[in-house]
Amino acid sequence: MHDHGVRNVVIPDKGKPTKAQHAVEHRRGVRRTIKWRTECEGRISTLIRGQGWNRGRFDSTEGARIWVGHGALAHNQTKIAALTA
């Protein structure tokens, strides 16, 4: 992945990490990327449980983009409503 220009490769290896892997996995950029990915997965989980996102109703990449956009808007509206109530 580094050969293709990816700076922070965040794919965990199986097993106990070596000292070199440990040093790479604890760099600031990698930690920030892991936190970002974890936050995204939490939001997706909330959408699946609360907004009926358990099944995608699309048949193309454009349809998937629209579905994700609508899900993000629904999630944001839910959060705004909870904060203003």
Backbone torsions as a table, in degrees:
resi	resn	phi	psi	omega
1	MET	NA	-33.2	177.9
2	HIS	-63.1	-32.0	179.2
3	ASP	-65.8	-22.1	-179.4
4	HIS	-95.9	7.0	175.1
5	GLY	96.0	7.6	178.7
6	VAL	-79.8	122.2	-176.7
7	ARG	-80.2	-46.2	-177.2
8	ASN	-113.1	96.7	177.7
9	VAL	-83.6	119.0	-174.9
10	VAL	-120.7	65.7	175.3
11	ILE	-121.2	107.9	-176.4
12	PRO	-67.4	143.3	176.2
13	ASP	-90.2	152.9	177.0
14	LYS	-77.3	153.4	176.7
15	GLY	85.5	-178.1	-178.9
16	LYS	-75.3	128.6	-178.0
17	PRO	-72.0	147.2	174.1
18	THR	-75.5	172.9	179.1
19	LYS	-63.2	-36.2	178.6
20	ALA	-67.1	-43.6	177.9
21	GLN	-64.3	-39.9	179.5
22	HIS	-60.9	-42.7	179.7
23	ALA	-64.5	-40.3	179.8
24	VAL	-67.8	-43.2	-176.2
25	GLU	-69.3	-18.0	-178.5
26	HIS	-103.7	13.4	173.2
27	ARG	-71.0	154.7	-175.3
28	ARG	-59.4	-45.2	-178.2
29	GLY	-63.2	-39.3	179.5
30	VAL	-68.5	-42.8	178.8
31	ARG	-62.0	-42.4	179.3
32	ARG	-64.0	-39.9	179.6
33	THR	-66.4	-39.7	177.8
34	ILE	-63.9	-42.3	178.0
35	LYS	-63.0	-42.7	179.2
36	TRP	-61.8	-44.5	-179.7
37	ARG	-64.1	-39.5	179.0
38	THR	-64.1	-41.7	177.1
39	GLU	-62.6	-42.0	179.1
40	CYS	-62.7	-42.5	-179.7
41	GLU	-64.8	-35.4	176.8
42	GLY	-65.4	-41.4	178.3
43	ARG	-65.9	-40.3	178.4
44	ILE	-63.5	-41.5	178.1
45	SER	-61.2	-41.4	177.5
46	THR	-62.9	-41.5	178.6
47	LEU	-65.5	-38.7	179.6
48	ILE	-64.4	-45.0	-177.6
49	ARG	-75.3	-44.6	-169.7
50	GLY	-96.9	-24.6	-174.0
51	GLN	-113.6	6.7	178.4
52	GLY	72.8	36.5	-178.3
53	TRP	-88.9	19.5	-175.7
54	ASN	-74.6	-11.0	179.2
55	ARG	-142.3	124.8	178.7
56	GLY	-82.3	132.6	179.5
57	ARG	-107.9	72.5	-178.7
58	PHE	-149.2	158.0	179.5
59	ASP	-131.9	12.6	178.3
60	SER	-152.9	172.4	176.9
61	THR	-64.4	-39.3	178.5
62	GLU	-64.0	-40.3	176.9
63	GLY	-63.3	-39.0	177.8
64	ALA	-64.7	-39.7	178.3
65	ARG	-63.4	-42.5	178.3
66	ILE	-63.9	-43.8	-179.2
67	TRP	-61.7	-43.1	178.6
68	VAL	-66.4	-41.5	178.1
69	GLY	-61.0	-43.8	178.4
70	HIS	-65.3	-38.6	177.9
71	GLY	-64.2	-41.0	179.0
72	ALA	-65.5	-41.2	176.9
73	LEU	-62.7	-42.6	179.1
74	ALA	-62.8	-41.3	179.4
75	HIS	-64.6	-45.2	179.7
76	ASN	-63.2	-40.6	178.7
77	GLN	-64.2	-39.1	178.0
78	THR	-63.2	-43.7	-179.8
79	LYS	-66.2	-41.8	179.7
80	ILE	-64.5	-42.7	179.0
81	ALA	-62.6	-39.4	179.5
82	ALA	-67.9	-36.4	-178.7
83	LEU	-74.2	-31.5	-177.9
84	THR	-87.9	-13.0	-178.4
85	ALA	-78.8	NA	NA
